[in-house]
Amino acid sequence: MALKIIDECIACDACVAICPNQAIAEGVPVYEIDPDRCTECVGAFDVPQCRTVCPIDDCIIDDPDRIESAEDLAAKYRALHPDDIAPQ
């Protein structure tokens, strides 16, 4: 499933640069994750990188409105990064 940033966000900007899918952008009043670009870092890392750098515990949560399987997330990553995937 895609991730979501909640109101506890302090807009520190730490998560933006680390996102491999460029899914995070400044919002009002907190940063926002584009669910169409968020793969929870499946395809790039073992864990969501935004969560690893966020200084606020539990600020980035699973988006209950965007339930996706690991296979769906991997397919989304491949679609976002077609040049990074070896031909099959």
Jmol script that loads the backbone (N, CA, C; Angstrom):
load data "model"
ATOM      1  N   MET A   1       0.833  -1.182   0.000  1.00  0.00           N
ATOM      2  CA  MET A   1       0.000   0.000   0.000  1.00  0.00           C
ATOM      3  C   MET A   1       0.870   1.236   0.000  1.00  0.00           C
ATOM      4  N   ALA A   2       0.370   2.296  -0.474  1.00  0.00           N
ATOM      5  CA  ALA A   2       1.101   3.554  -0.445  1.00  0.00           C
ATOM      6  C   ALA A   2       1.171   4.059   0.992  1.00  0.00           C
ATOM      7  N   LEU A   3       2.086   4.959   1.207  1.00  0.00           N
ATOM      8  CA  LEU A   3       2.242   5.556   2.529  1.00  0.00           C
ATOM      9  C   LEU A   3       1.599   6.931   2.551  1.00  0.00           C
ATOM     10  N   LYS A   4       1.417   7.448   3.751  1.00  0.00           N
ATOM     11  CA  LYS A   4       0.735   8.730   3.950  1.00  0.00           C
ATOM     12  C   LYS A   4       1.418   9.458   5.104  1.00  0.00           C
ATOM     13  N   ILE A   5       1.597  10.743   4.957  1.00  0.00           N
ATOM     14  CA  ILE A   5       2.185  11.569   6.015  1.00  0.00           C
ATOM     15  C   ILE A   5       1.050  12.239   6.778  1.00  0.00           C
ATOM     16  N   ILE A   6       1.103  12.138   8.103  1.00  0.00           N
ATOM     17  CA  ILE A   6       0.024  12.697   8.918  1.00  0.00           C
ATOM     18  C   ILE A   6       0.409  14.069   9.474  1.00  0.00           C
ATOM     19  N   ASP A   7      -0.525  14.678  10.164  1.00  0.00           N
ATOM     20  CA  ASP A   7      -0.392  16.064  10.619  1.00  0.00           C
ATOM     21  C   ASP A   7       0.770  16.327  11.569  1.00  0.00           C
ATOM     22  N   GLU A   8       1.353  15.277  12.144  1.00  0.00           N
ATOM     23  CA  GLU A   8       2.486  15.478  13.043  1.00  0.00           C
ATOM     24  C   GLU A   8       3.762  15.871  12.300  1.00  0.00           C
ATOM     25  N   CYS A   9       3.746  15.834  10.989  1.00  0.00           N
ATOM     26  CA  CYS A   9       4.893  16.211  10.154  1.00  0.00           C
ATOM     27  C   CYS A   9       5.367  17.613  10.527  1.00  0.00           C
ATOM     28  N   ILE A  10       6.703  17.748  10.666  1.00  0.00           N
ATOM     29  CA  ILE A  10       7.276  19.058  10.997  1.00  0.00           C
ATOM     30  C   ILE A  10       7.891  19.728   9.768  1.00  0.00           C
ATOM     31  N   ALA A  11       7.642  19.155   8.593  1.00  0.00           N
ATOM     32  CA  ALA A  11       8.125  19.697   7.325  1.00  0.00           C
ATOM     33  C   ALA A  11       9.635  19.921   7.338  1.00  0.00           C
ATOM     34  N   CYS A  12      10.364  18.917   7.805  1.00  0.00           N
ATOM     35  CA  CYS A  12      11.822  19.034   7.912  1.00  0.00           C
ATOM     36  C   CYS A  12      12.517  18.797   6.583  1.00  0.00           C
ATOM     37  N   ASP A  13      11.826  18.219   5.608  1.00  0.00           N
ATOM     38  CA  ASP A  13      12.353  18.006   4.265  1.00  0.00           C
ATOM     39  C   ASP A  13      13.245  16.775   4.153  1.00  0.00           C
ATOM     40  N   ALA A  14      13.454  16.016   5.218  1.00  0.00           N
ATOM     41  CA  ALA A  14      14.370  14.874   5.180  1.00  0.00           C
ATOM     42  C   ALA A  14      13.914  13.782   4.221  1.00  0.00           C
ATOM     43  N   CYS A  15      12.627  13.595   4.090  1.00  0.00           N
ATOM     44  CA  CYS A  15      12.105  12.490   3.299  1.00  0.00           C
ATOM     45  C   CYS A  15      12.111  12.757   1.792  1.00  0.00           C
ATOM     46  N   VAL A  16      12.126  13.998   1.391  1.00  0.00           N
ATOM     47  CA  VAL A  16      11.962  14.331  -0.026  1.00  0.00           C
ATOM     48  C   VAL A  16      13.094  13.773  -0.881  1.00  0.00           C
ATOM     49  N   ALA A  17      14.314  14.095  -0.540  1.00  0.00           N
ATOM     50  CA  ALA A  17      15.459  13.700  -1.368  1.00  0.00           C
ATOM     51  C   ALA A  17      15.717  12.200  -1.356  1.00  0.00           C
ATOM     52  N   ILE A  18      15.321  11.524  -0.303  1.00  0.00           N
ATOM     53  CA  ILE A  18      15.628  10.102  -0.179  1.00  0.00           C
ATOM     54  C   ILE A  18      14.638   9.210  -0.915  1.00  0.00           C
ATOM     55  N   CYS A  19      13.515   9.731  -1.321  1.00  0.00           N
ATOM     56  CA  CYS A  19      12.484   8.940  -1.994  1.00  0.00           C
ATOM     57  C   CYS A  19      12.943   8.566  -3.410  1.00  0.00           C
ATOM     58  N   PRO A  20      13.061   7.264  -3.706  1.00  0.00           N
ATOM     59  CA  PRO A  20      13.542   6.853  -5.027  1.00  0.00           C
ATOM     60  C   PRO A  20      12.527   7.094  -6.148  1.00  0.00           C
ATOM     61  N   ASN A  21      11.295   7.390  -5.791  1.00  0.00           N
ATOM     62  CA  ASN A  21      10.243   7.573  -6.794  1.00  0.00           C
ATOM     63  C   ASN A  21       9.774   9.011  -6.930  1.00  0.00           C
ATOM     64  N   GLN A  22      10.428   9.908  -6.235  1.00  0.00           N
ATOM     65  CA  GLN A  22      10.028  11.323  -6.240  1.00  0.00           C
ATOM     66  C   GLN A  22       8.536  11.452  -5.933  1.00  0.00           C
ATOM     67  N   ALA A  23       8.111  10.718  -4.897  1.00  0.00           N
ATOM     68  CA  ALA A  23       6.699  10.680  -4.541  1.00  0.00           C
ATOM     69  C   ALA A  23       6.323  11.689  -3.463  1.00  0.00           C
ATOM     70  N   ILE A  24       7.312  12.345  -2.861  1.00  0.00           N
ATOM     71  CA  ILE A  24       7.030  13.234  -1.729  1.00  0.00           C
ATOM     72  C   ILE A  24       7.266  14.686  -2.136  1.00  0.00           C
ATOM     73  N   ALA A  25       6.304  15.526  -1.794  1.00  0.00           N
ATOM     74  CA  ALA A  25       6.400  16.947  -2.121  1.00  0.00           C
ATOM     75  C   ALA A  25       5.837  17.775  -0.978  1.00  0.00           C
ATOM     76  N   GLU A  26       6.255  19.021  -0.947  1.00  0.00           N
ATOM     77  CA  GLU A  26       5.757  19.938   0.078  1.00  0.00           C
ATOM     78  C   GLU A  26       4.272  20.169  -0.145  1.00  0.00           C
ATOM     79  N   GLY A  27       3.525  20.057   0.918  1.00  0.00           N
ATOM     80  CA  GLY A  27       2.099  20.311   0.875  1.00  0.00           C
ATOM     81  C   GLY A  27       1.762  21.370   1.903  1.00  0.00           C
ATOM     82  N   VAL A  28       0.491  21.624   2.065  1.00  0.00           N
ATOM     83  CA  VAL A  28       0.056  22.613   3.047  1.00  0.00           C
ATOM     84  C   VAL A  28      -0.891  21.925   4.012  1.00  0.00           C
ATOM     85  N   PRO A  29      -0.602  21.840   5.262  1.00  0.00           N
ATOM     86  CA  PRO A  29       0.569  22.352   5.972  1.00  0.00           C
ATOM     87  C   PRO A  29       1.705  21.338   6.081  1.00  0.00           C
ATOM     88  N   VAL A  30       1.459  20.069   5.699  1.00  0.00           N
ATOM     89  CA  VAL A  30       2.495  19.041   5.837  1.00  0.00           C
ATOM     90  C   VAL A  30       2.872  18.483   4.469  1.00  0.00           C
ATOM     91  N   TYR A  31       3.971  17.752   4.430  1.00  0.00           N
ATOM     92  CA  TYR A  31       4.383  17.111   3.188  1.00  0.00           C
ATOM     93  C   TYR A  31       3.358  16.058   2.788  1.00  0.00           C
ATOM     94  N   GLU A  32       3.325  15.753   1.498  1.00  0.00           N
ATOM     95  CA  GLU A  32       2.353  14.808   0.976  1.00  0.00           C
ATOM     96  C   GLU A  32       3.057  13.755   0.136  1.00  0.00           C
ATOM     97  N   ILE A  33       2.507  12.550   0.139  1.00  0.00           N
ATOM     98  CA  ILE A  33       3.024  11.461  -0.669  1.00  0.00           C
ATOM     99  C   ILE A  33       2.031  11.188  -1.788  1.00  0.00           C
ATOM    100  N   ASP A  34       2.521  11.202  -3.019  1.00  0.00           N
ATOM    101  CA  ASP A  34       1.683  10.879  -4.175  1.00  0.00           C
ATOM    102  C   ASP A  34       1.494   9.360  -4.197  1.00  0.00           C
ATOM    103  N   PRO A  35       0.288   8.875  -3.938  1.00  0.00           N
ATOM    104  CA  PRO A  35       0.076   7.428  -3.865  1.00  0.00           C
ATOM    105  C   PRO A  35       0.317   6.717  -5.193  1.00  0.00           C
ATOM    106  N   ASP A  36       0.249   7.440  -6.300  1.00  0.00           N
ATOM    107  CA  ASP A  36       0.508   6.830  -7.600  1.00  0.00           C
ATOM    108  C   ASP A  36       1.997   6.625  -7.845  1.00  0.00           C
ATOM    109  N   ARG A  37       2.843   7.257  -7.035  1.00  0.00           N
ATOM    110  CA  ARG A  37       4.293   7.110  -7.174  1.00  0.00           C
ATOM    111  C   ARG A  37       4.923   6.335  -6.015  1.00  0.00           C
ATOM    112  N   CYS A  38       4.207   6.195  -4.915  1.00  0.00           N
ATOM    113  CA  CYS A  38       4.754   5.521  -3.739  1.00  0.00           C
ATOM    114  C   CYS A  38       4.710   4.008  -3.913  1.00  0.00           C
ATOM    115  N   THR A  39       5.868   3.373  -3.760  1.00  0.00           N
ATOM    116  CA  THR A  39       5.959   1.912  -3.816  1.00  0.00           C
ATOM    117  C   THR A  39       6.463   1.345  -2.490  1.00  0.00           C
ATOM    118  N   GLU A  40       6.469   2.154  -1.444  1.00  0.00           N
ATOM    119  CA  GLU A  40       7.054   1.774  -0.157  1.00  0.00           C
ATOM    120  C   GLU A  40       8.499   1.336  -0.352  1.00  0.00           C
ATOM    121  N   CYS A  41       9.143   1.843  -1.389  1.00  0.00           N
ATOM    122  CA  CYS A  41      10.526   1.554  -1.772  1.00  0.00           C
ATOM    123  C   CYS A  41      10.722   0.133  -2.277  1.00  0.00           C
ATOM    124  N   VAL A  42       9.628  -0.612  -2.504  1.00  0.00           N
ATOM    125  CA  VAL A  42       9.740  -1.923  -3.127  1.00  0.00           C
ATOM    126  C   VAL A  42      10.396  -1.718  -4.491  1.00  0.00           C
ATOM    127  N   GLY A  43      11.389  -2.520  -4.769  1.00  0.00           N
ATOM    128  CA  GLY A  43      12.132  -2.403  -6.014  1.00  0.00           C
ATOM    129  C   GLY A  43      13.416  -1.618  -5.863  1.00  0.00           C
ATOM    130  N   ALA A  44      13.520  -0.845  -4.798  1.00  0.00           N
ATOM    131  CA  ALA A  44      14.715  -0.024  -4.591  1.00  0.00           C
ATOM    132  C   ALA A  44      15.413  -0.350  -3.269  1.00  0.00           C
ATOM    133  N   PHE A  45      14.652  -0.517  -2.209  1.00  0.00           N
ATOM    134  CA  PHE A  45      15.199  -0.755  -0.866  1.00  0.00           C
ATOM    135  C   PHE A  45      14.339  -1.775  -0.132  1.00  0.00           C
ATOM    136  N   ASP A  46      14.881  -2.308   0.954  1.00  0.00           N
ATOM    137  CA  ASP A  46      14.151  -3.298   1.749  1.00  0.00           C
ATOM    138  C   ASP A  46      13.064  -2.679   2.631  1.00  0.00           C
ATOM    139  N   VAL A  47      13.235  -1.415   2.982  1.00  0.00           N
ATOM    140  CA  VAL A  47      12.271  -0.721   3.837  1.00  0.00           C
ATOM    141  C   VAL A  47      12.015   0.670   3.278  1.00  0.00           C
ATOM    142  N   PRO A  48      10.857   1.253   3.578  1.00  0.00           N
ATOM    143  CA  PRO A  48      10.577   2.615   3.123  1.00  0.00           C
ATOM    144  C   PRO A  48      11.606   3.605   3.688  1.00  0.00           C
ATOM    145  N   GLN A  49      12.319   4.246   2.808  1.00  0.00           N
ATOM    146  CA  GLN A  49      13.382   5.147   3.223  1.00  0.00           C
ATOM    147  C   GLN A  49      12.872   6.392   3.936  1.00  0.00           C
ATOM    148  N   CYS A  50      11.695   6.854   3.582  1.00  0.00           N
ATOM    149  CA  CYS A  50      11.149   8.043   4.245  1.00  0.00           C
ATOM    150  C   CYS A  50      10.971   7.782   5.743  1.00  0.00           C
ATOM    151  N   ARG A  51      10.548   6.570   6.072  1.00  0.00           N
ATOM    152  CA  ARG A  51      10.373   6.229   7.487  1.00  0.00           C
ATOM    153  C   ARG A  51      11.713   6.174   8.223  1.00  0.00           C
ATOM    154  N   THR A  52      12.774   5.784   7.536  1.00  0.00           N
ATOM    155  CA  THR A  52      14.069   5.656   8.203  1.00  0.00           C
ATOM    156  C   THR A  52      14.667   7.011   8.556  1.00  0.00           C
ATOM    157  N   VAL A  53      14.330   8.053   7.801  1.00  0.00           N
ATOM    158  CA  VAL A  53      14.914   9.371   8.060  1.00  0.00           C
ATOM    159  C   VAL A  53      13.978  10.316   8.804  1.00  0.00           C
ATOM    160  N   CYS A  54      12.726   9.978   8.907  1.00  0.00           N
ATOM    161  CA  CYS A  54      11.757  10.860   9.563  1.00  0.00           C
ATOM    162  C   CYS A  54      12.060  10.959  11.063  1.00  0.00           C
ATOM    163  N   PRO A  55      12.226  12.178  11.579  1.00  0.00           N
ATOM    164  CA  PRO A  55      12.523  12.331  13.000  1.00  0.00           C
ATOM    165  C   PRO A  55      11.306  12.170  13.917  1.00  0.00           C
ATOM    166  N   ILE A  56      10.119  12.079  13.343  1.00  0.00           N
ATOM    167  CA  ILE A  56       8.888  11.961  14.129  1.00  0.00           C
ATOM    168  C   ILE A  56       8.376  10.525  14.036  1.00  0.00           C
ATOM    169  N   ASP A  57       8.310   9.840  15.163  1.00  0.00           N
ATOM    170  CA  ASP A  57       7.819   8.462  15.181  1.00  0.00           C
ATOM    171  C   ASP A  57       6.384   8.391  14.682  1.00  0.00           C
ATOM    172  N   ASP A  58       6.127   7.425  13.845  1.00  0.00           N
ATOM    173  CA  ASP A  58       4.778   7.134  13.341  1.00  0.00           C
ATOM    174  C   ASP A  58       4.144   8.295  12.588  1.00  0.00           C
ATOM    175  N   CYS A  59       4.951   9.127  11.980  1.00  0.00           N
ATOM    176  CA  CYS A  59       4.442  10.255  11.192  1.00  0.00           C
ATOM    177  C   CYS A  59       4.071   9.811   9.773  1.00  0.00           C
ATOM    178  N   ILE A  60       4.719   8.744   9.315  1.00  0.00           N
ATOM    179  CA  ILE A  60       4.448   8.214   7.981  1.00  0.00           C
ATOM    180  C   ILE A  60       3.800   6.849   8.179  1.00  0.00           C
ATOM    181  N   ILE A  61       2.542   6.765   7.795  1.00  0.00           N
ATOM    182  CA  ILE A  61       1.748   5.571   8.068  1.00  0.00           C
ATOM    183  C   ILE A  61       1.303   4.910   6.762  1.00  0.00           C
ATOM    184  N   ASP A  62       0.817   3.677   6.880  1.00  0.00           N
ATOM    185  CA  ASP A  62       0.195   3.024   5.741  1.00  0.00           C
ATOM    186  C   ASP A  62      -1.085   3.767   5.404  1.00  0.00           C
ATOM    187  N   ASP A  63      -1.322   3.987   4.124  1.00  0.00           N
ATOM    188  CA  ASP A  63      -2.538   4.666   3.675  1.00  0.00           C
ATOM    189  C   ASP A  63      -3.646   3.627   3.528  1.00  0.00           C
ATOM    190  N   PRO A  64      -4.625   3.621   4.425  1.00  0.00           N
ATOM    191  CA  PRO A  64      -5.669   2.601   4.372  1.00  0.00           C
ATOM    192  C   PRO A  64      -6.538   2.681   3.111  1.00  0.00           C
ATOM    193  N   ASP A  65      -6.473   3.795   2.408  1.00  0.00           N
ATOM    194  CA  ASP A  65      -7.247   3.946   1.182  1.00  0.00           C
ATOM    195  C   ASP A  65      -6.517   3.402  -0.040  1.00  0.00           C
ATOM    196  N   ARG A  66      -5.256   2.993   0.133  1.00  0.00           N
ATOM    197  CA  ARG A  66      -4.437   2.527  -0.997  1.00  0.00           C
ATOM    198  C   ARG A  66      -3.783   1.188  -0.671  1.00  0.00           C
ATOM    199  N   ILE A  67      -4.576   0.156  -0.507  1.00  0.00           N
ATOM    200  CA  ILE A  67      -4.045  -1.162  -0.190  1.00  0.00           C
ATOM    201  C   ILE A  67      -3.531  -1.805  -1.481  1.00  0.00           C
ATOM    202  N   GLU A  68      -2.239  -2.169  -1.467  1.00  0.00           N
ATOM    203  CA  GLU A  68      -1.604  -2.785  -2.626  1.00  0.00           C
ATOM    204  C   GLU A  68      -0.709  -3.921  -2.147  1.00  0.00           C
ATOM    205  N   SER A  69      -0.624  -4.969  -2.929  1.00  0.00           N
ATOM    206  CA  SER A  69       0.239  -6.094  -2.592  1.00  0.00           C
ATOM    207  C   SER A  69       1.687  -5.754  -2.944  1.00  0.00           C
ATOM    208  N   ALA A  70       2.608  -6.568  -2.453  1.00  0.00           N
ATOM    209  CA  ALA A  70       4.022  -6.382  -2.793  1.00  0.00           C
ATOM    210  C   ALA A  70       4.220  -6.503  -4.302  1.00  0.00           C
ATOM    211  N   GLU A  71       3.469  -7.389  -4.932  1.00  0.00           N
ATOM    212  CA  GLU A  71       3.558  -7.543  -6.385  1.00  0.00           C
ATOM    213  C   GLU A  71       3.072  -6.282  -7.106  1.00  0.00           C
ATOM    214  N   ASP A  72       1.984  -5.694  -6.609  1.00  0.00           N
ATOM    215  CA  ASP A  72       1.476  -4.452  -7.197  1.00  0.00           C
ATOM    216  C   ASP A  72       2.497  -3.326  -7.052  1.00  0.00           C
ATOM    217  N   LEU A  73       3.120  -3.249  -5.877  1.00  0.00           N
ATOM    218  CA  LEU A  73       4.117  -2.208  -5.634  1.00  0.00           C
ATOM    219  C   LEU A  73       5.329  -2.403  -6.531  1.00  0.00           C
ATOM    220  N   ALA A  74       5.762  -3.648  -6.719  1.00  0.00           N
ATOM    221  CA  ALA A  74       6.898  -3.929  -7.592  1.00  0.00           C
ATOM    222  C   ALA A  74       6.569  -3.564  -9.038  1.00  0.00           C
ATOM    223  N   ALA A  75       5.362  -3.867  -9.473  1.00  0.00           N
ATOM    224  CA  ALA A  75       4.946  -3.514 -10.833  1.00  0.00           C
ATOM    225  C   ALA A  75       4.908  -1.994 -11.008  1.00  0.00           C
ATOM    226  N   LYS A  76       4.446  -1.301  -9.989  1.00  0.00           N
ATOM    227  CA  LYS A  76       4.414   0.162 -10.057  1.00  0.00           C
ATOM    228  C   LYS A  76       5.842   0.709 -10.155  1.00  0.00           C
ATOM    229  N   TYR A  77       6.764   0.141  -9.359  1.00  0.00           N
ATOM    230  CA  TYR A  77       8.164   0.572  -9.410  1.00  0.00           C
ATOM    231  C   TYR A  77       8.737   0.357 -10.814  1.00  0.00           C
ATOM    232  N   ARG A  78       8.482  -0.816 -11.398  1.00  0.00           N
ATOM    233  CA  ARG A  78       8.991  -1.096 -12.752  1.00  0.00           C
ATOM    234  C   ARG A  78       8.426  -0.106 -13.759  1.00  0.00           C
ATOM    235  N   ALA A  79       7.165   0.268 -13.618  1.00  0.00           N
ATOM    236  CA  ALA A  79       6.552   1.236 -14.530  1.00  0.00           C
ATOM    237  C   ALA A  79       7.170   2.627 -14.366  1.00  0.00           C
ATOM    238  N   LEU A  80       7.539   2.972 -13.132  1.00  0.00           N
ATOM    239  CA  LEU A  80       8.145   4.279 -12.877  1.00  0.00           C
ATOM    240  C   LEU A  80       9.609   4.342 -13.311  1.00  0.00           C
ATOM    241  N   HIS A  81      10.271   3.188 -13.375  1.00  0.00           N
ATOM    242  CA  HIS A  81      11.708   3.129 -13.667  1.00  0.00           C
ATOM    243  C   HIS A  81      11.999   2.122 -14.775  1.00  0.00           C
ATOM    244  N   PRO A  82      11.407   2.284 -15.947  1.00  0.00           N
ATOM    245  CA  PRO A  82      11.595   1.279 -17.000  1.00  0.00           C
ATOM    246  C   PRO A  82      13.050   1.140 -17.470  1.00  0.00           C
ATOM    247  N   ASP A  83      13.828   2.198 -17.381  1.00  0.00           N
ATOM    248  CA  ASP A  83      15.223   2.133 -17.837  1.00  0.00           C
ATOM    249  C   ASP A  83      16.133   1.450 -16.829  1.00  0.00           C
ATOM    250  N   ASP A  84      15.671   1.280 -15.594  1.00  0.00           N
ATOM    251  CA  ASP A  84      16.479   0.653 -14.555  1.00  0.00           C
ATOM    252  C   ASP A  84      16.272  -0.849 -14.463  1.00  0.00           C
ATOM    253  N   ILE A  85      15.335  -1.365 -15.223  1.00  0.00           N
ATOM    254  CA  ILE A  85      14.969  -2.780 -15.130  1.00  0.00           C
ATOM    255  C   ILE A  85      15.601  -3.528 -16.303  1.00  0.00           C
ATOM    256  N   ALA A  86      16.271  -4.629 -15.995  1.00  0.00           N
ATOM    257  CA  ALA A  86      16.884  -5.447 -17.043  1.00  0.00           C
ATOM    258  C   ALA A  86      15.789  -6.108 -17.878  1.00  0.00           C
ATOM    259  N   PRO A  87      16.008  -6.233 -19.189  1.00  0.00           N
ATOM    260  CA  PRO A  87      15.021  -6.900 -20.037  1.00  0.00           C
ATOM    261  C   PRO A  87      14.829  -8.353 -19.612  1.00  0.00           C
ATOM    262  N   GLN A  88      13.630  -8.850 -19.779  1.00  0.00           N
ATOM    263  CA  GLN A  88      13.347 -10.239 -19.387  1.00  0.00           C
ATOM    264  C   GLN A  88      13.259 -11.119 -20.601  1.00  0.00           C
TER     265      GLN A  88
END
end "model"
wireframe off; spacefill off
backbone 0.3
color backbone group
